[in-house]
Amino acid sequence: MSETGQSTLDELQRSVTGLKQLRKSAFGSIVLLIIGVAFVVGSLTYSILKLRPLENQVKQKENDKIRLEQEIQEKNKEINALKERINKLRGLGDSLDSAHGKRKAALNLALELMDEGIPFKPGGRTKEGFDTSGFIDYILASPEVRLPLDIGLCNQACLAKLTTPAQTLGDLQPGDLIFYEYDQTLMYLGREKKSGKEQGIGMVFYGTPGKIDIVDVTFAKLRSPSYGKVPYGD
């Protein structure tokens, strides 16, 4: 072989060797890159898994905050309603204090039932639920008040028969009854000093069904009133 041919062969061999080394180097770099990517992915996955419980905790805290705010709003409504009732009762102090005996017992029981939050129930005659007549019937039939009358399952018509008709609201005393259309019945409480409004207590089913409350007896939705004096024996 000539020197020129030998030289060419040597150069080819060196080129092949260089290519082999380059391939090895590239392969190593790729392996290192893959390892690096895998490490990054693993780190990110670990971070995500680690952060996920924290994210859930944050969401839970946010939900707890919303629920707490709602509970606070409801409690504030209850407090405001209680303040309103207290103010009404203060204004009715003289009227309520003038009652005695069974009349006083009936008024006290009506106020106690209001604070128990008993719901409205059609035909209800127990603390599980009252209708408007059932609330009055329960009071008049209670051991504290029980009248010498056949009371126990009275609807509005029955209650009206048990009372002595009165011509005007001014003829009533606290503890007497006011009858309206749609079977709405209230127990009269008297005139509130501050507002001058005549107040009654009963299971009202307009606006907020199922609520025993103190209301203005001349409220527009309470129509066609008639009056009955309850024979408490005083």
C-alpha positions as CSV (number, residue, x, y, z in Angstrom):
1,M,0.0,0.0,0.0
2,S,1.3,3.4,-0.9
3,E,2.0,6.0,1.8
4,T,-1.0,8.1,0.5
5,G,-3.4,5.2,0.8
6,Q,-2.1,4.4,4.3
7,S,-2.5,8.0,5.3
8,T,-6.1,8.1,4.1
9,L,-6.9,4.9,5.9
10,D,-5.5,6.3,9.1
11,E,-7.6,9.4,8.8
12,L,-10.7,7.3,8.2
13,Q,-9.9,5.2,11.3
14,R,-9.5,8.4,13.4
15,S,-12.7,9.8,12.0
16,V,-14.6,6.6,12.9
17,T,-13.0,6.6,16.4
18,G,-14.0,10.3,16.8
19,L,-17.6,9.5,15.8
20,K,-17.7,6.6,18.3
21,Q,-16.5,8.9,21.0
22,L,-19.0,11.6,20.0
23,R,-21.8,9.1,20.0
24,K,-20.8,7.9,23.5
25,S,-20.6,11.5,24.7
26,A,-24.0,12.3,23.2
27,F,-25.6,9.2,24.7
28,G,-24.2,10.1,28.1
29,S,-25.6,13.6,27.8
30,I,-29.0,12.3,26.8
31,V,-28.9,9.9,29.8
32,L,-28.0,12.8,32.1
33,L,-30.7,14.9,30.6
34,I,-33.3,12.2,31.1
35,I,-32.1,11.8,34.7
36,G,-32.3,15.5,35.2
37,V,-35.8,15.7,33.8
38,A,-36.9,12.7,35.9
39,F,-35.5,14.4,39.0
40,V,-37.4,17.6,38.2
41,V,-40.6,15.8,37.5
42,G,-40.2,13.8,40.7
43,S,-39.5,16.9,42.7
44,L,-42.6,18.6,41.2
45,T,-44.7,15.6,41.9
46,Y,-43.5,15.5,45.5
47,S,-44.2,19.2,45.9
48,I,-47.7,18.8,44.4
49,L,-48.5,15.9,46.7
50,K,-47.2,17.7,49.6
51,L,-49.1,20.9,48.8
52,R,-52.4,19.1,48.0
53,P,-53.3,18.5,51.7
54,L,-52.4,22.1,52.4
55,E,-54.7,23.2,49.6
56,N,-57.5,21.1,51.0
57,Q,-56.9,22.6,54.4
58,V,-57.1,26.1,53.0
59,K,-60.4,25.2,51.2
60,Q,-61.8,23.7,54.4
61,K,-60.8,26.9,56.3
62,E,-62.6,29.0,53.7
63,N,-65.7,26.8,54.0
64,D,-65.5,27.0,57.8
65,K,-65.2,30.8,57.6
66,I,-68.3,31.0,55.3
67,R,-70.3,28.8,57.6
68,L,-69.2,30.8,60.6
69,E,-70.2,34.0,59.0
70,Q,-73.6,32.6,58.1
71,E,-74.1,31.4,61.7
72,I,-73.1,34.8,63.0
73,Q,-75.7,36.4,60.7
74,E,-78.4,34.0,61.9
75,K,-77.4,34.7,65.6
76,N,-77.5,38.4,64.9
77,K,-81.0,38.0,63.5
78,E,-82.1,36.1,66.6
79,I,-80.5,38.7,68.9
80,N,-82.2,41.6,67.0
81,A,-85.6,39.7,67.1
82,L,-85.1,39.1,70.9
83,K,-84.2,42.8,71.5
84,E,-87.4,43.8,69.6
85,R,-89.5,41.4,71.7
86,I,-87.9,42.7,74.9
87,N,-88.6,46.3,73.9
88,K,-92.2,45.4,73.1
89,L,-92.6,43.6,76.5
90,R,-91.1,46.6,78.3
91,G,-93.6,48.8,76.5
92,L,-96.4,46.5,77.6
93,G,-95.2,46.3,81.2
94,D,-98.2,48.1,82.7
95,S,-100.8,46.1,80.8
96,L,-99.2,42.8,81.7
97,D,-98.6,43.7,85.3
98,S,-102.3,44.6,85.7
99,A,-103.3,41.0,85.0
100,H,-103.5,38.4,87.8
101,G,-104.6,34.9,88.6
102,K,-105.4,32.7,85.6
103,R,-105.2,35.6,83.2
104,K,-101.7,36.3,84.3
105,A,-100.8,32.6,84.0
106,A,-102.2,32.5,80.4
107,L,-100.1,35.5,79.4
108,N,-96.9,34.2,81.0
109,L,-97.4,30.8,79.3
110,A,-97.9,32.5,75.9
111,L,-94.6,34.3,76.3
112,E,-92.8,31.2,77.4
113,L,-94.1,29.3,74.3
114,M,-92.9,32.1,72.1
115,D,-89.4,31.7,73.3
116,E,-89.4,27.9,72.7
117,G,-89.5,28.3,68.9
118,I,-92.4,25.9,68.4
119,P,-93.2,25.5,64.6
120,F,-96.4,25.9,62.8
121,K,-98.3,22.7,62.2
122,P,-101.8,22.4,60.7
123,G,-104.2,21.1,63.3
124,G,-101.3,21.1,65.9
125,R,-102.3,21.1,69.5
126,T,-99.0,20.2,71.2
127,K,-95.5,21.6,71.5
128,E,-94.5,19.5,68.4
129,G,-96.4,22.2,66.5
130,F,-99.4,24.5,66.8
131,D,-101.8,26.0,64.4
132,T,-103.3,29.4,65.3
133,S,-106.2,28.1,67.3
134,G,-104.1,25.2,68.7
135,F,-101.7,27.7,70.4
136,I,-104.6,29.4,72.2
137,D,-106.3,26.1,73.0
138,Y,-103.1,24.8,74.5
139,I,-102.8,27.8,76.8
140,L,-106.4,27.8,78.0
141,A,-106.3,24.0,78.6
142,S,-103.0,24.1,80.4
143,P,-102.8,23.1,84.1
144,E,-101.8,26.6,85.0
145,V,-104.9,28.2,83.4
146,R,-107.5,25.4,82.9
147,L,-110.9,27.1,82.8
148,P,-114.1,25.5,83.9
149,L,-115.0,24.9,80.3
150,D,-114.9,22.0,77.8
151,I,-111.5,23.0,76.3
152,G,-109.0,20.7,74.6
153,L,-109.6,20.5,70.9
154,C,-111.1,23.9,70.0
155,N,-110.8,25.5,66.6
156,Q,-111.5,29.2,66.1
157,A,-115.3,28.8,66.1
158,C,-115.2,26.8,69.3
159,L,-113.0,29.3,71.0
160,A,-115.3,32.1,69.9
161,K,-118.2,30.3,71.5
162,L,-116.3,30.0,74.8
163,T,-115.8,33.8,75.0
164,T,-118.2,36.7,75.6
165,P,-118.4,38.9,72.5
166,A,-117.0,42.4,72.8
167,Q,-117.8,45.3,70.6
168,T,-114.5,47.0,70.3
169,L,-110.8,46.4,70.9
170,G,-111.1,48.9,73.8
171,D,-113.3,46.5,75.6
172,L,-110.6,43.9,75.9
173,Q,-108.1,43.2,78.7
174,P,-104.7,41.4,78.2
175,G,-105.4,37.7,77.8
176,D,-108.7,38.2,75.9
177,L,-108.9,37.0,72.3
178,I,-109.1,38.6,68.8
179,F,-110.4,36.5,65.9
180,Y,-109.6,37.2,62.3
181,E,-110.4,35.6,58.9
182,Y,-108.4,32.5,57.8
183,D,-108.6,31.1,61.3
184,Q,-106.0,33.6,62.7
185,T,-106.4,34.0,66.4
186,L,-104.4,36.3,68.7
187,M,-104.3,36.7,72.5
188,Y,-104.4,40.4,73.3
189,L,-101.5,41.9,75.2
190,G,-102.3,45.6,75.5
191,R,-101.0,48.9,74.1
192,E,-97.3,49.4,73.7
193,K,-96.3,52.7,75.4
194,K,-93.6,53.9,73.0
195,S,-95.4,53.2,69.7
196,G,-99.0,53.4,70.9
197,K,-99.7,50.2,69.0
198,E,-102.1,47.5,70.2
199,Q,-100.2,44.2,70.5
200,G,-101.2,40.6,70.5
201,I,-99.4,37.3,70.6
202,G,-100.1,34.2,68.5
203,M,-99.0,31.6,66.0
204,V,-98.8,33.8,62.8
205,F,-98.6,32.1,59.4
206,Y,-98.2,35.1,57.1
207,G,-94.7,36.3,56.1
208,T,-92.8,33.7,58.1
209,P,-94.9,30.6,58.6
210,G,-94.6,28.8,61.9
211,K,-93.7,31.6,64.2
212,I,-95.2,32.5,67.5
213,D,-94.7,36.2,67.7
214,I,-95.9,39.5,69.1
215,V,-97.6,41.5,66.4
216,D,-99.6,44.7,65.9
217,V,-103.3,43.6,66.1
218,T,-104.2,46.2,63.4
219,F,-101.6,44.8,60.9
220,A,-103.1,45.1,57.4
221,K,-103.0,41.3,56.7
222,L,-105.1,40.6,59.9
223,R,-108.6,41.2,58.5
224,S,-112.1,41.3,59.8
225,P,-111.4,41.2,63.5
226,S,-113.9,40.2,66.1
227,Y,-113.4,40.2,69.9
228,G,-114.0,37.8,72.7
229,K,-113.6,38.2,76.5
230,V,-112.2,35.1,78.1
231,P,-113.9,34.1,81.4
232,Y,-110.8,33.8,83.6
233,G,-112.9,34.4,86.7
234,D,-111.2,37.7,87.6
